[in-house]
Amino acid sequence: MKLKNRLVYHVYGFIFAREDGHPQLRKVVETRLKRLLKKAELEKNITPHSFRHTHTSLLIEAGVGIKEIQQRLGHTDINTTMNIYAHMTANMEEKASQQFSKLMKDLLL
């Protein structure tokens, strides 16, 4: 879309942008998403914001640091990120503990 409309396209970094680069109306995105879900015969309540949470969850599972995630999400305070995703980081801490225990067992054998 950027190349096609390069003379009028403004790069603002929006994920859902109109042909001129300005943000797409939320209702337009939600309506299109609902139509796609129906066409795919998926009875899920997925919103555009769901993609943000999925992306963040995948980053956490991949071992990306919480500070980097905070910056990527644009949270000014790391506590905001921690409060929203505390359950995910707790799961990662448990996995890290299990991996460390396994490593120590392997070293002793």
C-alpha positions in Angstrom: 0.0 0.0 0.0 2.9 2.3 0.8 4.4 1.9 -2.7 1.1 2.1 -4.5 0.2 5.4 -2.7 3.7 6.7 -2.2 2.8 10.2 -3.3 0.1 10.6 -0.6 1.1 8.0 2.0 2.3 9.3 5.3 4.3 6.8 7.4 3.0 6.9 10.9 3.6 3.3 11.7 0.0 2.2 12.1 -0.7 -1.5 11.6 -4.2 -0.9 10.3 -3.8 2.1 8.1 -5.9 3.7 5.3 -4.5 4.2 1.8 -3.0 7.6 2.9 -1.2 6.1 6.0 -3.6 7.6 8.6 -5.1 5.1 11.1 -8.0 3.0 9.9 -11.2 3.5 11.9 -11.5 0.9 14.6 -15.0 -0.1 13.6 -13.8 -0.8 10.0 -11.1 -3.2 11.3 -13.5 -4.9 13.7 -16.2 -5.4 11.0 -13.7 -6.9 8.6 -12.3 -9.2 11.3 -15.8 -10.4 12.2 -16.5 -11.1 8.5 -13.2 -13.1 8.2 -13.9 -15.1 11.3 -17.4 -15.9 10.0 -16.1 -16.9 6.6 -13.5 -19.1 8.3 -16.3 -20.6 10.4 -14.5 -19.7 13.6 -16.8 -18.8 16.5 -14.3 -16.9 18.5 -14.4 -13.4 20.0 -11.2 -12.0 18.5 -10.6 -8.3 18.4 -7.8 -6.3 16.9 -6.4 -5.9 20.5 -6.3 -9.7 20.8 -3.4 -9.6 18.3 -1.4 -7.4 20.7 -1.9 -9.8 23.5 -1.0 -12.8 21.3 2.1 -11.1 20.1 3.2 -10.3 23.7 2.5 -13.8 24.9 4.7 -15.2 22.0 7.5 -12.7 22.9 7.4 -13.9 26.6 7.4 -17.5 25.6 10.3 -16.9 23.3 12.3 -15.5 26.3 12.3 -11.8 25.3 13.0 -9.7 28.4 10.2 -7.8 30.0 12.0 -4.4 29.5 12.2 -5.0 25.8 8.5 -6.0 25.7 7.6 -2.9 27.7 9.3 -0.7 25.2 7.8 -2.5 22.2 4.3 -2.1 23.7 4.9 1.5 24.4 4.1 1.3 28.1 5.7 4.2 30.0 5.9 2.1 33.2 7.3 -1.4 33.4 4.7 -2.1 36.2 1.9 -1.7 33.6 3.5 -4.5 31.5 4.1 -6.7 34.6 0.6 -6.3 35.9 -1.0 -7.2 32.6 1.3 -10.1 31.8 2.2 -11.3 35.3 0.6 -14.7 34.8 2.7 -15.3 31.7 5.9 -14.3 33.4 5.1 -16.5 36.3 4.8 -19.5 33.9 8.1 -18.6 32.4 9.8 -18.4 35.8 8.5 -21.9 36.6 9.8 -23.2 33.3 13.2 -21.6 34.0 13.3 -23.2 37.4 12.5 -26.6 35.9 15.2 -26.2 33.2 17.8 -25.2 35.7 16.9 -28.2 37.9 17.3 -30.5 34.8 20.6 -28.9 34.0 21.9 -29.4 37.5 20.8 -33.1 37.4 22.5 -33.6 34.1 25.7 -32.2 35.4 25.7 -34.5 38.4 25.1 -37.6 36.3 
